[in-house]
Amino acid sequence: MKVLVVGANGQIGKHLVTLMQNSDSFKAKAMIRNQEQATFFEKLGAETVVVDLEQDIESIAKAAEKVDAVVFTAGSGAHTGKDKTIMVDLDGAVKTIEAAKVAGVKRFIMISSFDTRREAILSAPPSFAPYVAAKHYADEWLKRSDLDYTIIHPGLLTNDQGTGKVNAAYEVDRGEIPREDVASVIMATLENDTTIGKQFQIVTGNTPIKEAVVSI
Amino acid sequence: MKVLVVGANGQIGKHLVTLMQNSDSFKAKAMIRNQEQATFFEKLGAETVVVDLEQDIESIAKAAEKVDAVVFTAGSGAHTGKDKTIMVDLDGAVKTIEAAKVAGVKRFIMISSFDTRREAILSAPPSFAPYVAAKHYADEWLKRSDLDYTIIHPGLLTNDQGTGKVNAAYEVDRGEIPREDVASVIMATLENDTTIGKQFQIVTGNTPIKEAVVSI
């Protein structure tokens, strides 16, 4: 399965491309913002394509040509301004969804925030609420698309080594999860079409990832 | 016709409530952020209701009870941070749309930006693009609702006295328009159900407002 990874140069993205390139069943196409980011992915033998998420839908659609799925794991990051929250986390995501449609790619995995429900916007600290709102509207746009979507809501991301075990369900208690495990969950999700049209939260737990994802 | 004016304390809002209270056919209910803003509206004999757009849908829905239409003319303003762009221009608008549904109010007038099409997000200066994106998604949300909506896209707003004459169509050349004329256009729109399900741009022009709105 060939997968366009949007936000490949992010921390989850790098884990995901690495795991995919080391697997038998996946090939990653890394969508990166500039050519200087390519070396990491070329060393893994992954194809790269340079597109900035602030470009138009057509540029992203061209990157999505001839792949079997799109994974959106781009994020404006905690240190950018709130303008990027709208332009990347919301508008970049929506453009990627529309680009998948244009390119005829049905399968779409969204890496969301842990809780993007309307109530979570209201209860978030003021400095975090705009990010939650941006992710909320991106998720809503995807749910209203006709794509074969899955929305993954990871807990607090850490750089710890993956444990391979998670707790995954529509709603789980808050907790941490290593980015490497999120990458494994994405692959397991792509391998299980029973996850289509669903969303789930994930934190570190006791169930092997493949088993946890199958049971969603 | 009783109309909830969301963003009543804004510059268009104040003109709108004034014109409505001085008319035979409208009564305004001014939704304001805090009680200190009430005096202006009480002097006009307008009902007021204190709700902050960052509150929940239910609070806004309560304000919308027993009105015949909702006008959204709130804006975060040019001097607030981009976080308010998401929280007011996008999320505040969407919550107001949802609140109108909850309250059973079908008629909804959105005061948008001059051009909120996808291409306008791309072509906007970087500092303005997040605002255009926020208004784009608010407009999209409204178009996908089942409300009897009209979206008004005014040109560059001025504080000049109204001329009573505009150029209005789905697409017009860029130009200025006094806020007072925008308020008159809103009232003419509410009086003409032929505007339901439509959007139009307005700038100062040669056609009397009522005539221009009827021809939309």
HADDOCK unambig.tbl for C-alpha pairs under 7 A between the chains (distance, minus, plus):
assign (segid A and resid 82 and name CA) (segid B and resid 82 and name CA) 5.23 0.50 0.50
assign (segid A and resid 82 and name CA) (segid B and resid 83 and name CA) 5.50 0.50 0.50
assign (segid A and resid 83 and name CA) (segid B and resid 82 and name CA) 5.48 0.50 0.50
assign (segid A and resid 83 and name CA) (segid B and resid 130 and name CA) 5.60 0.50 0.50
assign (segid A and resid 86 and name CA) (segid B and resid 130 and name CA) 5.86 0.50 0.50
assign (segid A and resid 87 and name CA) (segid B and resid 130 and name CA) 6.22 0.50 0.50
assign (segid A and resid 130 and name CA) (segid B and resid 83 and name CA) 5.58 0.50 0.50
assign (segid A and resid 130 and name CA) (segid B and resid 86 and name CA) 5.86 0.50 0.50
assign (segid A and resid 130 and name CA) (segid B and resid 87 and name CA) 6.21 0.50 0.50
